[in-house]
Amino acid sequence: MTPSLRRATGRSTPLSLADRLFSTGEDRRTARLIEDSIDALEARLAVETTFTGGLVDVVSRYLLEAGGKRVRPILAFLTAQLGAGVTPEVITAATSIELTHLASLYHDDVMDDADQRRGVPSAQNVWGNSVAILTGDLLFARASALLAQLGERAIRLQADTFERLCLGQLNETLGPAPEQDEVEHYLTVLADKTGSLISASAQLGIIFSGADSGYEQPVRAFGEKVGIAFQLVDDVIDIAPNDEDSGKTPGTDIRAGVATLPVLYLRQEAVTDAAAAALLARLTPAALEAATDAEADDAIRELREHPVTRRTVEEARRFAREAVEALAPLPAGTVKKTLTRFADTVVERTS
C-alpha cells in the first residue's frame, strides 16, 4: 500500500484500493498523480481543521486522525483527469467535500447514539452530544467557506448537497408515509444521505479541472448510484461476523433500531411467512436487548444466512451495474476504466 493511502485508512490491507483500481502502467501513472493529490489534501485538511487551538482543534481533528479512505476526494481527483488534472481549485473543492463528510459523521453518531466510529470511541461518547454537534457545525461552516472561494456555482452545489444530506437524515428519522413503500423510501434516503455527496465529489472534479461539461451528468449519476450500492453493501457488512479492525458488533445498526434493507425485505416476507415473522420478532431492538449475547448473535446469524441478505447483495450489484452504465458518454481510457473498477470493488466488499 502506498504511504498516503496507509495514512488515510489507518491500517494496511493485503490488496489496497489503489492496487485494485490501477493495474496498468498508464493507470499507475494516474495513480501517482492521485497519490500526490491525496498528500496535498491531507496537508490542507490539517490546516482547515485548525480553529482556536487547544481542545477545539483536538475534537475537530478527532475523526480525521482516526482514519478514513478519502473515497470522495479520490473520485474528484480521478474525474479531474478528464480535464486539466488536479488543479488547486480541485484540491480546495475536495477538501470541502471531505470536511462535509466528516461533519456529517459527528452528527450521525449523535443521531444513532453510536459507541464507535472508525475503530475509536465516537466523539459524542467522549465529549458528549453538544460538543459533537457543535464540532460538526464548525466543520460544515469551514467547508462552506472553502467553496465560497470557488464562486457561486460551487456554493449552489454545496447548498443543494447539504439540503439533500439533511433531507435524507430527516426522512430516515421520520420514516415512510403510510402509503409509501418502505423499500422505495429507504433507497431514496440512501440516495440523499450517501449518494448525493459522492455524486457532488465526482462533479466537482469535472467542473474545477475545466473538463467537458457534458461529463458532469454521467459522473453525477455514477456517484449517486455507486453511493447507494456502497450503503447497501454496508447493510450486509453490518451483520457480518465480528471484525476487530472495524470495532463494530455484528448487527450494530439493527440493534440501534435502523431498518436496513435485509430487515425491510424480511418485513415483506413476514406478511405471509411465519418463519420470517418469527425471526423478525427476534430482531427488534427490544428483543435483542433482552436476549443473551448468544441469543442475539444467533438471531443476527440467521438474518445473515437468510435469502433476504443475498437479495440485498443483488440489489447492490444492480445499482453498481447502473452506475457503470451511466459512464457510457465518457471517453475510453484510465478514468472510465478505473471508475468501473471502483464500482466493482464496492460490491466485492461482501465477498
N, C-alpha and C positions, 0 to 999 in steps of 0.2 A: 504494500500500500504506500502511496506517496505520502511525504510528511504532512502536507497541508490537509489531506483527507483524513489522516490519522488524528490530527488535532480536531478536525470537525466532528468525527464520530466518537472520539474519546476512547477508541479501542481498535485493535487490528482484527481483521477477519480473513479467512482463507482466500476469498475472492472478493475484492473491493468493488464498489460501484464503478470506479474508473476502469478497472480491469474488465468488467463485463461490457461496458459501453464502448470502449475504444480499443479495437483489436488490430487494425492495420497500421502501416506506417503513417499514412495521411491522417488517420484517426488519432494516432498518438501525438502527432504534431498539434492537432486541435486540442488534445487533452493537456498538453504542456501549457498552451495559451490559457486554458481554463484554470489549470492549477495556479498559474501566476496570478490570475484574476482572483482566485479564492484567497491567496495570500494578501492581496490588496484589500479584499473585502474584510478579512479578519482584522487587519490593522485599522480599517475605517470603523468597524464595529466597536473596537476598543475605545476609539475616540468618541464615538457618538453615544456611548453608554457612560460617559463621564459627565457628571452634573455638578454637584456641590461638594463632592468628596465625602469621606467617611462612610457611614453606614448606607447612605443613599446609593452610592456607587456600588457598594458590595451587593445590595439587593438587586440593583438594576442589571448587574453582570452575572447574577447567580445562575440563571438558566442558560445564559450564553456560554459560560465556562463549564457547564455540566455536559456539553456536547451538542449533538445535532448533526444531521447530514448535509445541511445547507442545500437541500434539493431545489428550493425555489430560486436562489441566486444562480445555481448551476444551470438551470433551464434558461434564465435570462442571458447568461454568458454564452450558452450554446446557440440560442436563436440569434444572438448578435453577430454570429459568424456569417449570417446571410447578408449582412451589411458591411460596415467598416470595422467590425470586430468590437471588442470590449473597450469602448470609449470611456473617458472619465464620467460622462453622463450615465452610462450603463452601470458603472460602479455605484454611483450615487443612488440610482433607482433600485439596484439590487440590495443595497444597504437598507434602504427604506422598507423594502418588502420583507427582509429578514427581521427588522425591528418590529414590523407589524405582526409578523408571525409570533415572535417572542412575546409581544404584549398580549396576544390572544391566549397564549399558554397560561400566563399568570391568571387571567380572568377565567379560563376554562377550569383550572384547578380549584378555584373558589366555587364555581358553579357545581362542580362534581364532587366537592369535598375530597379531593384526591390526596392520598398519602404520599405518593411518589411521582416524580417526573424525571425522565432521563436517568433513572437509577439513583437519584438522590431524593431526600425529603422535599416535598413541594414547598414553594415559597410561603404559601398560606399556612402550611404545617409548621414552618419555622418561625415566621414573624406575625402570623395572624392574617385574617381576611382583609382588614383595612389597608395594611401595608402592601399586600399583594395586589389589591385593586388599584391603589394609587400608583404603584410601580408600573402596572400595565398601562394606566392612563398616561404616565410620564413617557413611556416608550412610544405610545401612539402619537403623542404630541411631537416628539423628536422625528418620528417617521414622516409626519405631515410637513414639518419644517424643511426636511431634506427635499421632498418632492416639490415644495414651493419654489426651490431654486431652479427647477426644470421647466417651469411655466404652467400656464393654465391647463393644458391638456393633461399633464401629469397629475395636477391637483384634482381634476374631474375624475380621472381614472381611479385615483386613490379614494376619493369620496364614494364613488359607485361601489368599489370593492368593499370598503368599510361598511357601507349600508348593507350589502349582502351578507357580510360576516355577522352583523348584528341581527338581521332578519333570520338567518339560519339558526342562530342560538336561541332567539326568541320563539321561533316556530317549533324548535325542538322542545323547549320548555313548556309551551302551551299545548303541544300535541296536535294531532289532526282534528279537523272539524268532524262532527258526527257523520256527515255524508261523504267524507273524504277517505279514499283508500289509504290504509296505513303504510303500505309499501311505497306507493307513489309519493306520499308525504315525506317519508324518510329519505328517499332518493333526492327530493327537492332540497331537503335540509343539507344533505351532503354536498350537493352542487353549490349551495351558498357558503357553507361553513368551510369546506375544504377545496372544492373545485375553483371557486372564484379567485382565491389568492394565487393558486398555481397558474391559472389562466392569465391573470394580470402580469405575473412574472414573465411568462413567455412573450406576451405582447410588448412589455416594456423593453425587452431585448431588441425587438424589431424596431420600435419607434426611435430609440436613442442610439441605434447604430446606423440609422439612415437607410435601413433595408426597404425593399419594395413594400409599400403599404398594402398591397394585395396579399401579403403573407400574414397580415395581422389576424384576420378572421380564422384561417386554418389553425394557427398556433393557439388562439383563444379556445377554439373548440377542442383541440387536443388537450390543452391544460385542464379544462373543466371535466372532460370525460376520464382522463387518467387520474384526476384527483378523486373522483367518485370510486374508481377502481381501487385506488390506494386505500381509501377508507373502508371499503368492503373487505379487502384483504385484512385490514386491521381488526375487523369484526371477527374474522376467523382466527387470527393470531391471539386475540383476547382469550379465546377458550383453548388455546394450545397448552401443552404441558408446561410446567413452571420453567422459566428461563432466568437463570441467575443474573445474566447481563442486563435484562430489562428491569429486574427488581419488581415485576408485577406478578400478582397472584392470578392464576387462571380464573377467568370469569370476572375480572375486576369491574368491567362495565355493567355486566348483568347484576352483580351483587349491589351495585350502586343504583339499580333501577333503570338503566339505559336499555331501551328495547332495540338491540342490534338486529341486523337483518335475519340471522338464523332464528332469533326469538319471534320476529314478526311472521316468518314463514311457518314456524311451529304453531303460532296462534291460528293461522289459517287452517292448518291441518286439524287442530284440536276441535274444530267445529263438528267434524264428522268422524274423528279418530280418537277412541277412548285412551289409547296408549299415549298419543301425543298430548292429550289433555292432562293425563296423569303426570307426565314429565314436565309440562308447563307449570303445573301447580307446585312442583318441587323447585322450580327456578325463580319463583318470586323472591324479591329481596327479603321479605319477612320469613319465608320458608328457609332460605339459605342462612339467614341469621340464626334461626332457631335450631338448625341442623348441626350435627357434629361436623368436624373438619372432614372426616372420611365420607359422611353422607353428602356434604356439599360438593366435595371433589368428584364423587360418583355421579351426581346429577350433571355437573359440568362435562364430565367424560361422556355421558350418554348423549348430551347435546352435540358434542364434538363428533361422535360417531354416527349421528342421525343423518338421514338423507338431506335435511334442510341445510346442513353445513356444506355439503357438496353442491347443493343448489346455489348457495351464496358464492362459492368459488366460481361456478359457471357464470353467474351474473357479473362478477368482477372481470372475468375474461371477456365477456361480451362488451363491456364498456372499454376495455383495453383495445379490443379489435376496432371498435368505432373510433377510438382516439387515433389509431394508426390510419384508418380510412380518411379521417379529416385532413391528413397531411398530403393528400393527393396533389394539390396545387404547388407544393414546394418542389424545388429542383432536386434532381437526384444528387446524392453526394453524402458527405460525412454528417451533416446536420440532420437530414431526413432519416438516414440510416440509424444514427445514434438515438434520435427521438423514438424510433420504432423499437430499438433495443431497450430503451428506458421503459416503455410500456410493457414489454415482455418481462423485464426484471421485476416490475411491480407485482405481477401476478405469480412470479416464481417464488415469492416470499412464502407462499403457502406450502411449498413442497419441502 
